[in-house]
Every structure is written in C-alpha cells, then in structure tokens.
Amino acid sequence: MYKNWLTEDIESMASSINYLEILEIAKKIDLKNAFKESYETLSKREYFEKLNLRYQDFLANNTIGIAMLVKNQEKRIYSAISNLLELCDEFVIVDTGSTDKTVEQIKKIESDKLQLFSKEWVEDFSVMRNFVISKVKTDWIFFVDSDEILFENVDKNRLRNTAALLASLSDESVAIQFKIKRPNQSSFTLAERGLRKGTTHYVNKIHEELYDTKIMKVRIDFLLENQGALTEEIEKFNKTERYNNLVNEELEKSTSNIKMLLNFPFPQGDEIESERYFKLVNRVILKKEKQGWKKHNFQLTDDFHTLTQKYIMLLLSLGRIDELIDKTAILLRLFSDNYFMLSMNNLGKILKQHQKQQKQFELFLEQYAEINNETSFETTLMSKDYASAITVKYLFSLGDYKNAAQLSLEITDQAALELIQNESKFLKMIDLSDEELCKIKGGNISKKIKLERQALNLTQECLAQKLFVSPPVIANWEHERSYPNIQQILALSECFGKSTDYLLKD
C-alpha cells in the first residue's frame, strides 16, 4: 500500500466515503506528487466530484490490452495466457520463431481476445516491443513476458482500475512500472510495462524503457515472478552472453545510460572491468568526480540507491573492505535509515576483524613452528597442550569447527582443557558429519530449514556460554568471493541471524 497526495487528500475530507473506490486504487499506485492538483480553480470537493465522474467514465470505456513476445515456451505458454486473459480486452502475442509446440499450444486457447502474429527475432528488445505495440488496438497496453507469472492472486480489475484512475488524473504520457522478482528472492526490480497507446515507445536494445517527449513514471503494486531467471532458462536462451553484449553496445553509445549501468555485467573479480564500472557510476552519481564520495557531492537520481548498492556489492566481491567501510559510512550520513548500507558497513567491520584475526592466527602458527620441542618443555614446564588449546580457540572463532573438534580431542592436559571448556561443550553438540554445519566453507546450502533449527539451538547455547561464534557468512565469504555466491552468503547469514534475533528478544 502506498501513501501519496491523492490518498492523503481523500482521507482528509469529511466526504471521503464517496471516493472509497478511488482511494483503494490510489493506495496501489506510487504516485508521489505526480499529477498533483493545485485546486486553484476548484475547491477540493469540486475537484474530487469531477475526478470521480471522469474515473467512472474511463472505467466504463477504456480498453485494456496485454502484449507478449514468445519463443519456445511450449510448457509455460498455455497457463501464462490463461491466467491473464480475464485481465484484458485484447491479448496480442507475437511469436519470434518458435521451433517447439508453442504456437500449437496458443491455438488451443479459444478466445476472441487472442491475436497471434509472427516476426523474426531482431536482437533489439525495443524494436520487438514497438512492433507488438503497433499490433495492439486498445487504449492501454501492458506487457507481460511469456516466462513471467503472477506472484499472487490479483484482482481481475487491477489493471483496468489503475488505467482508469491515471487517465482521469491526466492525459499526459505515462510509463507504468511493474515489480519483477526472481524465484526464491524477496527483492524486486522495476520494469516499465504499461503505457497509454499513442506516441510512447520503447528505447534501448536491452533493459528497454518507455520514452516520450514528456512522460511520467508511476510504480504500481503489481508483482510478477520472472521464471526466465532460472538457470535452465538462462542457459536455454544463452541470456548471460547475449544480454551482456547488448548492455555494452548501449554503453558505447552513451556511457551515462543509467539503465545500462544498473544492468552492467558484474565483473566477478576482474579488476580492470571493475574500475571501468566504478568510473562510469561515479560519472553519474557525483556532481564533481574529482571531489569523490562526499555527502554534499552526490546527484540523487531515481536510481541512486540501486547504483550505490551494486557499487558496494562489487567492492565486497573484490575484497576491498576498507573502501567498503568508508563508502557505506558516507552514505549512512546521508541516509541513516538505509538498512542495506548499515548491514554492509558492519559486515565490512566484521570481515576486517576476521582478516586481522586470521593474520594473527597465521603469525601464531609461524612462531609456534619455530619452537624447539626438545628445549621448550624445560623452559615452559608444561606440555604443548596449551598451544593446542589456543589453536582450538582460533579455529573455533574462525568457523573451522571440525578441525577445532579434532584437535581438542588430542589435548590431555587438564589446565589446557579448562581453557577451552566452553568451546568443547559447543563442539560436542555438533553433528560432525553435517556438511552444511561443519564444512561451512564449502558454501552448500541445500538444507536451509534444518540449518535454521540447528542455528537456533546452537546460538542459544552460545549465548548461554557468552561465546562469540564467527558468523558462517564470514567463512563462506572467505571461500567464495565471486558475485553469484552473494545470495548464498545472505542465506546463511539469515539462518543464524534469525535465531540470534529470536533469542535476544526473549
């Protein structure tokens, strides 16, 4: 639900009950100040009476079209169309060269709304979408891809009501943004999928966006899940290489194309490409590049947060922790409520502490290796178990529980055992055959639910013993720094984070 000038004005009126239908639709549109009425010539009551009449007229007379490009989706296309048919007056599909039974599946659907065309694929998404627009006859057009599904049961009148309200507010061109999420992820991206039929058209070969001489961008509460982001779909259509090539082609035309920067191929450890990306982003988000990242030197564009988040994630993947800490601290001075930057800033500090501890451990092992075992007992007056106990503590704090457990079993000196009694209690609780828990550095997260239960029990014991257990996120990050494993890192962190939060509340 959104709050905007329209919802606030309606709710402030004594006669708001007369406009509840408009209010409910307005709550699903992120209008901000778009199309805001000044009330210079009309009173608020007169304006809303007029708005309501316009809304009812557009609701009765506006037509809604759904447009779709498709290729080789024989398994999905029937259900994709069937689930959307009731939302529209016309459904235009353009097949771009299917070699499977996609077209046959489409023809099985008996509906007067359905219009099927064919066009050979051109490696330019804006060209293809504009071709579809030319075939749609309705007042409003909404694009849904053939590999996308409705994330939830959507009111069949959602698109119709939204279009009617936007039409009654203004006759300006509008780009309607849908929320698009990947499977098994909570975050979403915005895609410009809705437009009023007219002069509005798509630009950019990839990650296309709507353009007109004057256009208002509006986000609505309409969520789709992109099944095309599944690994098998990416490989099926060679999406990674194709999309990356198109992004680079667009950046060659304009290095300040924000849409392309948002979708810049993640360099994955490539320092040269990373530096190129950093320079391109700085050119867009900074007023003066030479002054660098300073609170007063940012240009706060609509995509500022997304660009800076990707920038920070790239620093993380490169292991540039000091820079990550510094830059997130600057952004937090500007946006103190940005939980992503707060999390990354503290993760950076934890990682830095972890690196320091790792170096200290390596130094300890070097010094320990130089000790002469024949003479050390005479000067120490005790066995080497004390050094082994310290090694156990290091291994434990670094998340290497299996080696810590094995080494602890070799210690016999009672005084040394007392040094690690809390760690030993914890290690005895662990199933040493559990790959996910004891070999965290492997990065396998196939049993998340089981992990959460174990995390809860183990965290409870640790808190009771006042132990600091190095978060698995650190160990996993040390093992795999490449970008694709960022989601694995967050998943493991979430498992242990949930259990810790739960216990601390108690």
C-alpha positions, 0 to 999 in steps of 0.5 A: 500500500502506498501513501501519496497526495491523492490518498492523503487528500481523500482521507482528509475530507469529511466526504471521503466515503464517496471516493472509497473506490478511488482511494483503494486504487490510489493506495496501489499506485506510487504516485508521489506528487505526480499529477498533483492538483493545485485546486486553484480553480476548484475547491477540493470537493469540486475537484474530487466530484469531477475526478470521480465522474471522469474515473467512472467514465474511463472505467466504463470505456477504456480498453485494456490490452496485454502484449507478449513476445514468445519463443519456445515456451511450449510448457509455460505458454498455455497457463501464462495466457490463461491466467491473464486473459480475464485481465484484458480486452485484447491479448496480442502475442507475437511469436519470434520463431518458435521451433517447439509446440508453442504456437500449437499450444496458443491455438488451443486457447479459444478466445476472441481476445487472442491475436497471434502474429509472427516476426523474426527475432531482431536482437533489439528488445525495443524494436520487438516491443514497438512492433507488438505495440503497433499490433495492439488496438486498445487504449492501454497496453501492458506487457507481460513476458511469456516466462513471467507469472503472477506472484499472487492472486490479483484482482481481475480489475487491477489493471483496468482500475489503475488505467482508469484512475491515471487517465482521469488524473491526466492525459499526459504520457505515462510509463507504468512500472511493474515489480519483477522478482526472481524465484526464491528472492524477496527483492524486486526490480522495476520494469516499465510495462504499461503505457497509454497507446499513442506516441510512447515507445520503447528505447534501448536494445536491452533493459528497454524503457518507455520514452516520450517527449514528456512522460511520467513514471508511476510504480504500481503494486503489481508483482510478477515472478520472472521464471526466465531467471532460472538457470535452465532458462538462462542457459536455454536462451544463452541470456548471460552472453547475449544480454551482456553484449547488448548492455555494452553496445548501449554503453558505447553509445552513451556511457551515462545510460543509467539503465545500462549501468544498473544492468552492467555485467558484474565483473566477478573479480576482474579488476580492470572491468571493475574500475571501468564500472566504478568510473562510469557510476561515479560519472553519474552519481557525483556532481564533481568526480574529482571531489569523490564520495562526499555527502554534499557531492552526490546527484540523487537520481531515481536510481541512486540507491540501486547504483550505490548498492551494486557499487558496494556489492562489487567492492565486497566481491573484490575484497576491498573492505576498507573502501567498503567501510568508508563508502557505506559510512558516507552514505549512512550520513546521508541516509541513516535509515538505509538498512542495506548500507548499515548491514554492509558497513558492519559486515565490512567491520566484521570481515576486517576483524576476521582478516586481522584475526586470521593474520594473527592466527597465521603469525601464531602458527609461524612462531609456534613452528619455530619452537624447539620441542626438545628445549621448550618443555624445560623452559615452559614446564608444561606440555604443548597442550596449551598451544593446542588449546589456543589453536582450538580457540582460533579455529573455533572463532574462525568457523573451522569447527571440525578441525577445532573438534579434532584437535581438542580431542588430542589435548590431555592436559587438564589446565589446557582443557579448562581453557577451552571448556566452553568451546568443547561443550559447543563442539560436542553438540555438533553433528560432525558429519553435517556438511552444511554445519561443519564444512561451512566453507564449502558454501552448500546450502541445500538444507536451509530449514534444518540449518535454521533449527540447528542455528537456533539451538546452537546460538542459544547455547552460545549465548548461554556460554557468552561465546562469540561464534564467527558468523558462517557468512564470514567463512563462506565469504572467505571461500567464495568471493565471486558475485553469484555466491552473494545470495548464498552468503545472505542465506546463511547469514539469515539462518543464524541471524534469525535465531540470534534475533529470536533469542535476544528478544526473549 
